[in-house]
């Protein structure tokens, strides 16, 4: 299973992908923007999608700061 979406948040274009690493998981979520990437692993695709939504909300909340070089790690 592989899912892909490309959308926009205040920070600009964000690409995300969920890939099954085996027939029953685990599942890898990758979110990529011009400023960097977040990679996390989950037991189910539903858990990965829930986290993807959380990360999109974080990026939107920090929109301008992210675009100017702020990373989640130094917020």
mmCIF file of the N, C-alpha and C atoms, coordinates in Angstrom:
data_MODEL
# 
_entry.id   MODEL 
# 
loop_
_atom_site.group_PDB 
_atom_site.id 
_atom_site.type_symbol 
_atom_site.label_atom_id 
_atom_site.label_alt_id 
_atom_site.label_comp_id 
_atom_site.label_asym_id 
_atom_site.label_entity_id 
_atom_site.label_seq_id 
_atom_site.pdbx_PDB_ins_code 
_atom_site.Cartn_x 
_atom_site.Cartn_y 
_atom_site.Cartn_z 
_atom_site.occupancy 
_atom_site.B_iso_or_equiv 
_atom_site.pdbx_formal_charge 
_atom_site.auth_seq_id 
_atom_site.auth_comp_id 
_atom_site.auth_asym_id 
_atom_site.auth_atom_id 
_atom_site.pdbx_PDB_model_num 
ATOM 1   N N  . UNK A 1 1  ? 0.833  -1.174 0.000  1.00 0.00 ? 1  UNK A N  1 
ATOM 2   C CA . UNK A 1 1  ? 0.000  0.000  0.000  1.00 0.00 ? 1  UNK A CA 1 
ATOM 3   C C  . UNK A 1 1  ? 0.877  1.236  0.000  1.00 0.00 ? 1  UNK A C  1 
ATOM 4   N N  . UNK A 1 2  ? 0.538  2.164  -0.818 1.00 0.00 ? 2  UNK A N  1 
ATOM 5   C CA . UNK A 1 2  ? 1.231  3.444  -0.837 1.00 0.00 ? 2  UNK A CA 1 
ATOM 6   C C  . UNK A 1 2  ? 0.202  4.528  -1.068 1.00 0.00 ? 2  UNK A C  1 
ATOM 7   N N  . UNK A 1 3  ? 0.260  5.579  -0.271 1.00 0.00 ? 3  UNK A N  1 
ATOM 8   C CA . UNK A 1 3  ? -0.633 6.720  -0.428 1.00 0.00 ? 3  UNK A CA 1 
ATOM 9   C C  . UNK A 1 3  ? 0.240  7.952  -0.614 1.00 0.00 ? 3  UNK A C  1 
ATOM 10  N N  . UNK A 1 4  ? -0.215 8.850  -1.438 1.00 0.00 ? 4  UNK A N  1 
ATOM 11  C CA . UNK A 1 4  ? 0.553  10.072 -1.686 1.00 0.00 ? 4  UNK A CA 1 
ATOM 12  C C  . UNK A 1 4  ? -0.413 11.234 -1.814 1.00 0.00 ? 4  UNK A C  1 
ATOM 13  N N  . UNK A 1 5  ? -0.032 12.356 -1.270 1.00 0.00 ? 5  UNK A N  1 
ATOM 14  C CA . UNK A 1 5  ? -0.816 13.581 -1.435 1.00 0.00 ? 5  UNK A CA 1 
ATOM 15  C C  . UNK A 1 5  ? 0.146  14.755 -1.439 1.00 0.00 ? 5  UNK A C  1 
ATOM 16  N N  . UNK A 1 6  ? -0.180 15.749 -2.173 1.00 0.00 ? 6  UNK A N  1 
ATOM 17  C CA . UNK A 1 6  ? 0.590  16.983 -2.151 1.00 0.00 ? 6  UNK A CA 1 
ATOM 18  C C  . UNK A 1 6  ? -0.391 18.109 -1.921 1.00 0.00 ? 6  UNK A C  1 
ATOM 19  N N  . UNK A 1 7  ? -0.138 18.908 -0.909 1.00 0.00 ? 7  UNK A N  1 
ATOM 20  C CA . UNK A 1 7  ? -1.061 19.986 -0.584 1.00 0.00 ? 7  UNK A CA 1 
ATOM 21  C C  . UNK A 1 7  ? -0.300 21.221 -0.168 1.00 0.00 ? 7  UNK A C  1 
ATOM 22  N N  . UNK A 1 8  ? -1.025 22.182 0.317  1.00 0.00 ? 8  UNK A N  1 
ATOM 23  C CA . UNK A 1 8  ? -0.371 23.400 0.772  1.00 0.00 ? 8  UNK A CA 1 
ATOM 24  C C  . UNK A 1 8  ? -0.799 23.708 2.187  1.00 0.00 ? 8  UNK A C  1 
ATOM 25  N N  . UNK A 1 9  ? 0.123  24.174 2.963  1.00 0.00 ? 9  UNK A N  1 
ATOM 26  C CA . UNK A 1 9  ? -0.150 24.728 4.281  1.00 0.00 ? 9  UNK A CA 1 
ATOM 27  C C  . UNK A 1 9  ? 0.385  26.145 4.217  1.00 0.00 ? 9  UNK A C  1 
ATOM 28  N N  . UNK A 1 10 ? 0.267  26.900 5.276  1.00 0.00 ? 10 UNK A N  1 
ATOM 29  C CA . UNK A 1 10 ? 0.809  28.260 5.254  1.00 0.00 ? 10 UNK A CA 1 
ATOM 30  C C  . UNK A 1 10 ? 2.295  28.256 4.946  1.00 0.00 ? 10 UNK A C  1 
ATOM 31  N N  . UNK A 1 11 ? 2.972  27.156 5.268  1.00 0.00 ? 11 UNK A N  1 
ATOM 32  C CA . UNK A 1 11 ? 4.406  27.087 5.059  1.00 0.00 ? 11 UNK A CA 1 
ATOM 33  C C  . UNK A 1 11 ? 4.774  26.841 3.603  1.00 0.00 ? 11 UNK A C  1 
ATOM 34  N N  . UNK A 1 12 ? 3.817  26.570 2.749  1.00 0.00 ? 12 UNK A N  1 
ATOM 35  C CA . UNK A 1 12 ? 4.107  26.267 1.362  1.00 0.00 ? 12 UNK A CA 1 
ATOM 36  C C  . UNK A 1 12 ? 3.707  24.838 1.044  1.00 0.00 ? 12 UNK A C  1 
ATOM 37  N N  . UNK A 1 13 ? 4.278  24.318 -0.005 1.00 0.00 ? 13 UNK A N  1 
ATOM 38  C CA . UNK A 1 13 ? 3.910  22.970 -0.459 1.00 0.00 ? 13 UNK A CA 1 
ATOM 39  C C  . UNK A 1 13 ? 4.455  21.913 0.489  1.00 0.00 ? 13 UNK A C  1 
ATOM 40  N N  . UNK A 1 14 ? 3.580  20.962 0.837  1.00 0.00 ? 14 UNK A N  1 
ATOM 41  C CA . UNK A 1 14 ? 3.944  19.839 1.686  1.00 0.00 ? 14 UNK A CA 1 
ATOM 42  C C  . UNK A 1 14 ? 3.540  18.567 0.966  1.00 0.00 ? 14 UNK A C  1 
ATOM 43  N N  . UNK A 1 15 ? 4.453  17.636 0.863  1.00 0.00 ? 15 UNK A N  1 
ATOM 44  C CA . UNK A 1 15 ? 4.191  16.351 0.223  1.00 0.00 ? 15 UNK A CA 1 
ATOM 45  C C  . UNK A 1 15 ? 4.219  15.291 1.306  1.00 0.00 ? 15 UNK A C  1 
ATOM 46  N N  . UNK A 1 16 ? 3.241  14.388 1.291  1.00 0.00 ? 16 UNK A N  1 
ATOM 47  C CA . UNK A 1 16 ? 3.269  13.306 2.261  1.00 0.00 ? 16 UNK A CA 1 
ATOM 48  C C  . UNK A 1 16 ? 3.004  11.981 1.569  1.00 0.00 ? 16 UNK A C  1 
ATOM 49  N N  . UNK A 1 17 ? 3.554  10.931 2.169  1.00 0.00 ? 17 UNK A N  1 
ATOM 50  C CA . UNK A 1 17 ? 3.440  9.598  1.598  1.00 0.00 ? 17 UNK A CA 1 
ATOM 51  C C  . UNK A 1 17 ? 3.386  8.580  2.735  1.00 0.00 ? 17 UNK A C  1 
ATOM 52  N N  . UNK A 1 18 ? 2.506  7.606  2.605  1.00 0.00 ? 18 UNK A N  1 
ATOM 53  C CA . UNK A 1 18 ? 2.441  6.489  3.544  1.00 0.00 ? 18 UNK A CA 1 
ATOM 54  C C  . UNK A 1 18 ? 2.740  5.227  2.749  1.00 0.00 ? 18 UNK A C  1 
ATOM 55  N N  . UNK A 1 19 ? 3.737  4.474  3.219  1.00 0.00 ? 19 UNK A N  1 
ATOM 56  C CA . UNK A 1 19 ? 4.177  3.266  2.516  1.00 0.00 ? 19 UNK A CA 1 
ATOM 57  C C  . UNK A 1 19 ? 4.170  2.098  3.487  1.00 0.00 ? 19 UNK A C  1 
ATOM 58  N N  . UNK A 1 20 ? 3.587  0.966  3.065  1.00 0.00 ? 20 UNK A N  1 
ATOM 59  C CA . UNK A 1 20 ? 3.653  -0.267 3.855  1.00 0.00 ? 20 UNK A CA 1 
ATOM 60  C C  . UNK A 1 20 ? 5.024  -0.888 3.639  1.00 0.00 ? 20 UNK A C  1 
ATOM 61  N N  . UNK A 1 21 ? 5.710  -1.192 4.720  1.00 0.00 ? 21 UNK A N  1 
ATOM 62  C CA . UNK A 1 21 ? 7.042  -1.784 4.615  1.00 0.00 ? 21 UNK A CA 1 
ATOM 63  C C  . UNK A 1 21 ? 6.991  -3.305 4.581  1.00 0.00 ? 21 UNK A C  1 
ATOM 64  N N  . UNK A 1 22 ? 5.830  -3.872 4.772  1.00 0.00 ? 22 UNK A N  1 
ATOM 65  C CA . UNK A 1 22 ? 5.600  -5.311 4.693  1.00 0.00 ? 22 UNK A CA 1 
ATOM 66  C C  . UNK A 1 22 ? 4.135  -5.533 4.372  1.00 0.00 ? 22 UNK A C  1 
ATOM 67  N N  . UNK A 1 23 ? 3.727  -6.786 4.205  1.00 0.00 ? 23 UNK A N  1 
ATOM 68  C CA . UNK A 1 23 ? 2.338  -7.052 3.825  1.00 0.00 ? 23 UNK A CA 1 
ATOM 69  C C  . UNK A 1 23 ? 1.347  -6.629 4.906  1.00 0.00 ? 23 UNK A C  1 
ATOM 70  N N  . UNK A 1 24 ? 1.780  -6.589 6.164  1.00 0.00 ? 24 UNK A N  1 
ATOM 71  C CA . UNK A 1 24 ? 0.910  -6.148 7.255  1.00 0.00 ? 24 UNK A CA 1 
ATOM 72  C C  . UNK A 1 24 ? 1.532  -5.001 8.050  1.00 0.00 ? 24 UNK A C  1 
ATOM 73  N N  . UNK A 1 25 ? 2.444  -4.274 7.433  1.00 0.00 ? 25 UNK A N  1 
ATOM 74  C CA . UNK A 1 25 ? 3.097  -3.152 8.102  1.00 0.00 ? 25 UNK A CA 1 
ATOM 75  C C  . UNK A 1 25 ? 4.489  -3.522 8.536  1.00 0.00 ? 25 UNK A C  1 
ATOM 76  N N  . UNK A 1 26 ? 5.152  -2.672 9.231  1.00 0.00 ? 26 UNK A N  1 
ATOM 77  C CA . UNK A 1 26 ? 4.713  -1.357 9.683  1.00 0.00 ? 26 UNK A CA 1 
ATOM 78  C C  . UNK A 1 26 ? 4.559  -0.392 8.507  1.00 0.00 ? 26 UNK A C  1 
ATOM 79  N N  . UNK A 1 27 ? 4.050  0.779  8.809  1.00 0.00 ? 27 UNK A N  1 
ATOM 80  C CA . UNK A 1 27 ? 3.782  1.802  7.801  1.00 0.00 ? 27 UNK A CA 1 
ATOM 81  C C  . UNK A 1 27 ? 4.647  3.020  8.071  1.00 0.00 ? 27 UNK A C  1 
ATOM 82  N N  . UNK A 1 28 ? 5.269  3.509  7.012  1.00 0.00 ? 28 UNK A N  1 
ATOM 83  C CA . UNK A 1 28 ? 6.160  4.667  7.130  1.00 0.00 ? 28 UNK A CA 1 
ATOM 84  C C  . UNK A 1 28 ? 5.456  5.896  6.581  1.00 0.00 ? 28 UNK A C  1 
ATOM 85  N N  . UNK A 1 29 ? 5.370  6.940  7.406  1.00 0.00 ? 29 UNK A N  1 
ATOM 86  C CA . UNK A 1 29 ? 4.834  8.241  6.993  1.00 0.00 ? 29 UNK A CA 1 
ATOM 87  C C  . UNK A 1 29 ? 6.011  9.161  6.742  1.00 0.00 ? 29 UNK A C  1 
ATOM 88  N N  . UNK A 1 30 ? 6.067  9.744  5.557  1.00 0.00 ? 30 UNK A N  1 
ATOM 89  C CA . UNK A 1 30 ? 7.078  10.747 5.233  1.00 0.00 ? 30 UNK A CA 1 
ATOM 90  C C  . UNK A 1 30 ? 6.352  12.014 4.828  1.00 0.00 ? 30 UNK A C  1 
ATOM 91  N N  . UNK A 1 31 ? 6.694  13.114 5.487  1.00 0.00 ? 31 UNK A N  1 
ATOM 92  C CA . UNK A 1 31 ? 6.191  14.429 5.103  1.00 0.00 ? 31 UNK A CA 1 
ATOM 93  C C  . UNK A 1 31 ? 7.391  15.276 4.710  1.00 0.00 ? 31 UNK A C  1 
ATOM 94  N N  . UNK A 1 32 ? 7.349  15.838 3.514  1.00 0.00 ? 32 UNK A N  1 
ATOM 95  C CA . UNK A 1 32 ? 8.483  16.562 2.955  1.00 0.00 ? 32 UNK A CA 1 
ATOM 96  C C  . UNK A 1 32 ? 8.072  17.967 2.562  1.00 0.00 ? 32 UNK A C  1 
ATOM 97  N N  . UNK A 1 33 ? 8.872  18.943 2.966  1.00 0.00 ? 33 UNK A N  1 
ATOM 98  C CA . UNK A 1 33 ? 8.695  20.321 2.506  1.00 0.00 ? 33 UNK A CA 1 
ATOM 99  C C  . UNK A 1 33 ? 10.063 20.818 2.056  1.00 0.00 ? 33 UNK A C  1 
ATOM 100 N N  . UNK A 1 34 ? 10.103 22.018 1.561  1.00 0.00 ? 34 UNK A N  1 
ATOM 101 C CA . UNK A 1 34 ? 11.379 22.589 1.127  1.00 0.00 ? 34 UNK A CA 1 
ATOM 102 C C  . UNK A 1 34 ? 12.349 22.741 2.303  1.00 0.00 ? 34 UNK A C  1 
ATOM 103 N N  . UNK A 1 35 ? 11.814 22.810 3.530  1.00 0.00 ? 35 UNK A N  1 
ATOM 104 C CA . UNK A 1 35 ? 12.655 23.023 4.700  1.00 0.00 ? 35 UNK A CA 1 
ATOM 105 C C  . UNK A 1 35 ? 13.141 21.718 5.347  1.00 0.00 ? 35 UNK A C  1 
ATOM 106 N N  . UNK A 1 36 ? 12.615 20.581 4.944  1.00 0.00 ? 36 UNK A N  1 
ATOM 107 C CA . UNK A 1 36 ? 13.064 19.326 5.535  1.00 0.00 ? 36 UNK A CA 1 
ATOM 108 C C  . UNK A 1 36 ? 11.995 18.263 5.490  1.00 0.00 ? 36 UNK A C  1 
ATOM 109 N N  . UNK A 1 37 ? 12.242 17.168 6.222  1.00 0.00 ? 37 UNK A N  1 
ATOM 110 C CA . UNK A 1 37 ? 11.327 16.032 6.209  1.00 0.00 ? 37 UNK A CA 1 
ATOM 111 C C  . UNK A 1 37 ? 11.080 15.519 7.619  1.00 0.00 ? 37 UNK A C  1 
ATOM 112 N N  . UNK A 1 38 ? 9.917  14.911 7.789  1.00 0.00 ? 38 UNK A N  1 
ATOM 113 C CA . UNK A 1 38 ? 9.568  14.197 9.001  1.00 0.00 ? 38 UNK A CA 1 
ATOM 114 C C  . UNK A 1 38 ? 9.271  12.770 8.566  1.00 0.00 ? 38 UNK A C  1 
ATOM 115 N N  . UNK A 1 39 ? 9.907  11.791 9.214  1.00 0.00 ? 39 UNK A N  1 
ATOM 116 C CA . UNK A 1 39 ? 9.665  10.378 8.916  1.00 0.00 ? 39 UNK A CA 1 
ATOM 117 C C  . UNK A 1 39 ? 9.311  9.686  10.225 1.00 0.00 ? 39 UNK A C  1 
ATOM 118 N N  . UNK A 1 40 ? 8.162  9.005  10.236 1.00 0.00 ? 40 UNK A N  1 
ATOM 119 C CA . UNK A 1 40 ? 7.715  8.276  11.422 1.00 0.00 ? 40 UNK A CA 1 
ATOM 120 C C  . UNK A 1 40 ? 7.122  6.934  10.985 1.00 0.00 ? 40 UNK A C  1 
ATOM 121 N N  . UNK A 1 41 ? 7.082  5.981  11.923 1.00 0.00 ? 41 UNK A N  1 
ATOM 122 C CA . UNK A 1 41 ? 6.617  4.625  11.642 1.00 0.00 ? 41 UNK A CA 1 
ATOM 123 C C  . UNK A 1 41 ? 5.426  4.285  12.528 1.00 0.00 ? 41 UNK A C  1 
ATOM 124 N N  . UNK A 1 42 ? 4.453  3.521  11.960 1.00 0.00 ? 42 UNK A N  1 
ATOM 125 C CA . UNK A 1 42 ? 3.205  3.222  12.651 1.00 0.00 ? 42 UNK A CA 1 
ATOM 126 C C  . UNK A 1 42 ? 2.787  1.778  12.413 1.00 0.00 ? 42 UNK A C  1 
ATOM 127 N N  . UNK A 1 43 ? 1.944  1.278  13.319 1.00 0.00 ? 43 UNK A N  1 
ATOM 128 C CA . UNK A 1 43 ? 1.425  -0.090 13.199 1.00 0.00 ? 43 UNK A CA 1 
ATOM 129 C C  . UNK A 1 43 ? 0.290  -0.194 12.200 1.00 0.00 ? 43 UNK A C  1 
ATOM 130 N N  . UNK A 1 44 ? -0.442 0.915  11.980 1.00 0.00 ? 44 UNK A N  1 
ATOM 131 C CA . UNK A 1 44 ? -1.578 0.873  11.043 1.00 0.00 ? 44 UNK A CA 1 
ATOM 132 C C  . UNK A 1 44 ? -1.587 2.131  10.176 1.00 0.00 ? 44 UNK A C  1 
ATOM 133 N N  . UNK A 1 45 ? -2.191 2.029  8.982  1.00 0.00 ? 45 UNK A N  1 
ATOM 134 C CA . UNK A 1 45 ? -2.305 3.223  8.146  1.00 0.00 ? 45 UNK A CA 1 
ATOM 135 C C  . UNK A 1 45 ? -3.189 4.295  8.798  1.00 0.00 ? 45 UNK A C  1 
ATOM 136 N N  . UNK A 1 46 ? -4.190 3.870  9.578  1.00 0.00 ? 46 UNK A N  1 
ATOM 137 C CA . UNK A 1 46 ? -5.050 4.847  10.262 1.00 0.00 ? 46 UNK A CA 1 
ATOM 138 C C  . UNK A 1 46 ? -4.245 5.683  11.247 1.00 0.00 ? 46 UNK A C  1 
ATOM 139 N N  . UNK A 1 47 ? -3.332 5.048  11.977 1.00 0.00 ? 47 UNK A N  1 
ATOM 140 C CA . UNK A 1 47 ? -2.475 5.794  12.901 1.00 0.00 ? 47 UNK A CA 1 
ATOM 141 C C  . UNK A 1 47 ? -1.593 6.789  12.151 1.00 0.00 ? 47 UNK A C  1 
ATOM 142 N N  . UNK A 1 48 ? -1.081 6.372  10.992 1.00 0.00 ? 48 UNK A N  1 
ATOM 143 C CA . UNK A 1 48 ? -0.233 7.253  10.187 1.00 0.00 ? 48 UNK A CA 1 
ATOM 144 C C  . UNK A 1 48 ? -1.017 8.454  9.669  1.00 0.00 ? 48 UNK A C  1 
ATOM 145 N N  . UNK A 1 49 ? -2.249 8.221  9.237  1.00 0.00 ? 49 UNK A N  1 
ATOM 146 C CA . UNK A 1 49 ? -3.068 9.323  8.733  1.00 0.00 ? 49 UNK A CA 1 
ATOM 147 C C  . UNK A 1 49 ? -3.423 10.290 9.863  1.00 0.00 ? 49 UNK A C  1 
ATOM 148 N N  . UNK A 1 50 ? -3.721 9.757  11.051 1.00 0.00 ? 50 UNK A N  1 
ATOM 149 C CA . UNK A 1 50 ? -4.002 10.618 12.200 1.00 0.00 ? 50 UNK A CA 1 
ATOM 150 C C  . UNK A 1 50 ? -2.812 11.521 12.483 1.00 0.00 ? 50 UNK A C  1 
ATOM 151 N N  . UNK A 1 51 ? -1.608 10.960 12.452 1.00 0.00 ? 51 UNK A N  1 
ATOM 152 C CA . UNK A 1 51 ? -0.398 11.747 12.708 1.00 0.00 ? 51 UNK A CA 1 
ATOM 153 C C  . UNK A 1 51 ? -0.165 12.759 11.591 1.00 0.00 ? 51 UNK A C  1 
ATOM 154 N N  . UNK A 1 52 ? -0.439 12.383 10.352 1.00 0.00 ? 52 UNK A N  1 
ATOM 155 C CA . UNK A 1 52 ? -0.264 13.288 9.226  1.00 0.00 ? 52 UNK A CA 1 
ATOM 156 C C  . UNK A 1 52 ? -1.116 14.532 9.424  1.00 0.00 ? 52 UNK A C  1 
ATOM 157 N N  . UNK A 1 53 ? -2.362 14.345 9.875  1.00 0.00 ? 53 UNK A N  1 
ATOM 158 C CA . UNK A 1 53 ? -3.253 15.478 10.126 1.00 0.00 ? 53 UNK A CA 1 
ATOM 159 C C  . UNK A 1 53 ? -2.675 16.369 11.236 1.00 0.00 ? 53 UNK A C  1 
ATOM 160 N N  . UNK A 1 54 ? -2.160 15.740 12.306 1.00 0.00 ? 54 UNK A N  1 
ATOM 161 C CA . UNK A 1 54 ? -1.549 16.514 13.394 1.00 0.00 ? 54 UNK A CA 1 
ATOM 162 C C  . UNK A 1 54 ? -0.378 17.352 12.890 1.00 0.00 ? 54 UNK A C  1 
ATOM 163 N N  . UNK A 1 55 ? 0.477  16.740 12.072 1.00 0.00 ? 55 UNK A N  1 
ATOM 164 C CA . UNK A 1 55 ? 1.643  17.463 11.550 1.00 0.00 ? 55 UNK A CA 1 
ATOM 165 C C  . UNK A 1 55 ? 1.230  18.595 10.618 1.00 0.00 ? 55 UNK A C  1 
ATOM 166 N N  . UNK A 1 56 ? 0.207  18.383 9.790  1.00 0.00 ? 56 UNK A N  1 
ATOM 167 C CA . UNK A 1 56 ? -0.295 19.454 8.919  1.00 0.00 ? 56 UNK A CA 1 
ATOM 168 C C  . UNK A 1 56 ? -0.773 20.631 9.766  1.00 0.00 ? 56 UNK A C  1 
ATOM 169 N N  . UNK A 1 57 ? -1.460 20.334 10.880 1.00 0.00 ? 57 UNK A N  1 
ATOM 170 C CA . UNK A 1 57 ? -1.948 21.405 11.750 1.00 0.00 ? 57 UNK A CA 1 
ATOM 171 C C  . UNK A 1 57 ? -0.790 22.168 12.388 1.00 0.00 ? 57 UNK A C  1 
ATOM 172 N N  . UNK A 1 58 ? 0.263  21.452 12.772 1.00 0.00 ? 58 UNK A N  1 
ATOM 173 C CA . UNK A 1 58 ? 1.451  22.114 13.335 1.00 0.00 ? 58 UNK A CA 1 
ATOM 174 C C  . UNK A 1 58 ? 2.088  23.024 12.287 1.00 0.00 ? 58 UNK A C  1 
ATOM 175 N N  . UNK A 1 59 ? 2.250  22.523 11.072 1.00 0.00 ? 59 UNK A N  1 
ATOM 176 C CA . UNK A 1 59 ? 2.850  23.342 10.010 1.00 0.00 ? 59 UNK A CA 1 
ATOM 177 C C  . UNK A 1 59 ? 2.009  24.581 9.726  1.00 0.00 ? 59 UNK A C  1 
ATOM 178 N N  . UNK A 1 60 ? 0.696  24.406 9.697  1.00 0.00 ? 60 UNK A N  1 
ATOM 179 C CA . UNK A 1 60 ? -0.180 25.547 9.439  1.00 0.00 ? 60 UNK A CA 1 
ATOM 180 C C  . UNK A 1 60 ? -0.078 26.575 10.568 1.00 0.00 ? 60 UNK A C  1 
ATOM 181 N N  . UNK A 1 61 ? 0.006  26.094 11.811 1.00 0.00 ? 61 UNK A N  1 
ATOM 182 C CA . UNK A 1 61 ? 0.081  26.997 12.959 1.00 0.00 ? 61 UNK A CA 1 
ATOM 183 C C  . UNK A 1 61 ? 1.368  27.815 12.964 1.00 0.00 ? 61 UNK A C  1 
ATOM 184 N N  . UNK A 1 62 ? 2.456  27.207 12.503 1.00 0.00 ? 62 UNK A N  1 
ATOM 185 C CA . UNK A 1 62 ? 3.745  27.889 12.500 1.00 0.00 ? 62 UNK A CA 1 
ATOM 186 C C  . UNK A 1 62 ? 4.089  28.472 11.141 1.00 0.00 ? 62 UNK A C  1 
ATOM 187 N N  . UNK A 1 63 ? 3.142  28.426 10.221 1.00 0.00 ? 63 UNK A N  1 
ATOM 188 C CA . UNK A 1 63 ? 3.304  28.841 8.836  1.00 0.00 ? 63 UNK A CA 1 
ATOM 189 C C  . UNK A 1 63 ? 4.462  29.747 8.503  1.00 0.00 ? 63 UNK A C  1 
ATOM 190 N N  . UNK A 1 64 ? 4.390  30.985 8.893  1.00 0.00 ? 64 UNK A N  1 
ATOM 191 C CA . UNK A 1 64 ? 5.435  31.928 8.492  1.00 0.00 ? 64 UNK A CA 1 
ATOM 192 C C  . UNK A 1 64 ? 6.768  31.615 9.150  1.00 0.00 ? 64 UNK A C  1 
ATOM 193 N N  . UNK A 1 65 ? 6.769  31.166 10.382 1.00 0.00 ? 65 UNK A N  1 
ATOM 194 C CA . UNK A 1 65 ? 8.013  30.804 11.055 1.00 0.00 ? 65 UNK A CA 1 
ATOM 195 C C  . UNK A 1 65 ? 8.695  29.640 10.363 1.00 0.00 ? 65 UNK A C  1 
ATOM 196 N N  . UNK A 1 66 ? 7.907  28.639 9.944  1.00 0.00 ? 66 UNK A N  1 
ATOM 197 C CA . UNK A 1 66 ? 8.469  27.476 9.232  1.00 0.00 ? 66 UNK A CA 1 
ATOM 198 C C  . UNK A 1 66 ? 9.098  27.933 7.929  1.00 0.00 ? 66 UNK A C  1 
ATOM 199 N N  . UNK A 1 67 ? 8.387  28.790 7.205  1.00 0.00 ? 67 UNK A N  1 
ATOM 200 C CA . UNK A 1 67 ? 8.884  29.249 5.914  1.00 0.00 ? 67 UNK A CA 1 
ATOM 201 C C  . UNK A 1 67 ? 10.165 30.067 6.057  1.00 0.00 ? 67 UNK A C  1 
ATOM 202 N N  . UNK A 1 68 ? 10.354 30.717 7.200  1.00 0.00 ? 68 UNK A N  1 
ATOM 203 C CA . UNK A 1 68 ? 11.543 31.544 7.369  1.00 0.00 ? 68 UNK A CA 1 
ATOM 204 C C  . UNK A 1 68 ? 12.686 30.787 8.052  1.00 0.00 ? 68 UNK A C  1 
ATOM 205 N N  . UNK A 1 69 ? 12.546 29.473 8.196  1.00 0.00 ? 69 UNK A N  1 
ATOM 206 C CA . UNK A 1 69 ? 13.651 28.687 8.709  1.00 0.00 ? 69 UNK A CA 1 
ATOM 207 C C  . UNK A 1 69 ? 13.427 28.044 10.065 1.00 0.00 ? 69 UNK A C  1 
ATOM 208 N N  . UNK A 1 70 ? 12.295 28.318 10.723 1.00 0.00 ? 70 UNK A N  1 
ATOM 209 C CA . UNK A 1 70 ? 12.018 27.687 12.015 1.00 0.00 ? 70 UNK A CA 1 
ATOM 210 C C  . UNK A 1 70 ? 11.716 26.209 11.785 1.00 0.00 ? 70 UNK A C  1 
ATOM 211 N N  . UNK A 1 71 ? 12.233 25.357 12.619 1.00 0.00 ? 71 UNK A N  1 
ATOM 212 C CA . UNK A 1 71 ? 11.900 23.948 12.540 1.00 0.00 ? 71 UNK A CA 1 
ATOM 213 C C  . UNK A 1 71 ? 11.123 23.559 13.790 1.00 0.00 ? 71 UNK A C  1 
ATOM 214 N N  . UNK A 1 72 ? 10.374 22.480 13.703 1.00 0.00 ? 72 UNK A N  1 
ATOM 215 C CA . UNK A 1 72 ? 9.582  22.035 14.839 1.00 0.00 ? 72 UNK A CA 1 
ATOM 216 C C  . UNK A 1 72 ? 10.488 21.800 16.031 1.00 0.00 ? 72 UNK A C  1 
ATOM 217 N N  . UNK A 1 73 ? 11.706 21.348 15.801 1.00 0.00 ? 73 UNK A N  1 
ATOM 218 C CA . UNK A 1 73 ? 12.634 21.072 16.883 1.00 0.00 ? 73 UNK A CA 1 
ATOM 219 C C  . UNK A 1 73 ? 13.066 22.292 17.664 1.00 0.00 ? 73 UNK A C  1 
ATOM 220 N N  . UNK A 1 74 ? 12.998 23.475 17.082 1.00 0.00 ? 74 UNK A N  1 
ATOM 221 C CA . UNK A 1 74 ? 13.441 24.668 17.838 1.00 0.00 ? 74 UNK A CA 1 
ATOM 222 C C  . UNK A 1 74 ? 12.306 25.657 18.086 1.00 0.00 ? 74 UNK A C  1 
ATOM 223 N N  . UNK A 1 75 ? 11.077 25.192 18.029 1.00 0.00 ? 75 UNK A N  1 
ATOM 224 C CA . UNK A 1 75 ? 9.914  26.060 18.296 1.00 0.00 ? 75 UNK A CA 1 
ATOM 225 C C  . UNK A 1 75 ? 9.817  26.354 19.774 1.00 0.00 ? 75 UNK A C  1 
# 
